Amino acid sequence: MANVEKLQEHLKNAKSKLADSKGNETEVRNLKKKTKRLARKTNKITATEKMAELKKKKKKDRKSGSSD
């Protein structure tokens, strides 16, 4: 599984290629699709990491609450 830093780097490169692109419509469309896909992928990975952290915190809170 790719890490977030590499995906963000690829996203940055794709956005710069899109900005510099003066090609035909299909090329521009494909670059737009690529940037959207990479953005979704990075957002998904960060969201799953945040959810995992939240679940861990809630679990700890439940354990400490039940022992009181």
Secondary structure as GFF3:
##gff-version 3
##sequence-region A 1 68
A	DSSP	alpha_helix	4	20	.	.	.	ID=ss1
A	DSSP	alpha_helix	25	67	.	.	.	ID=ss2
###
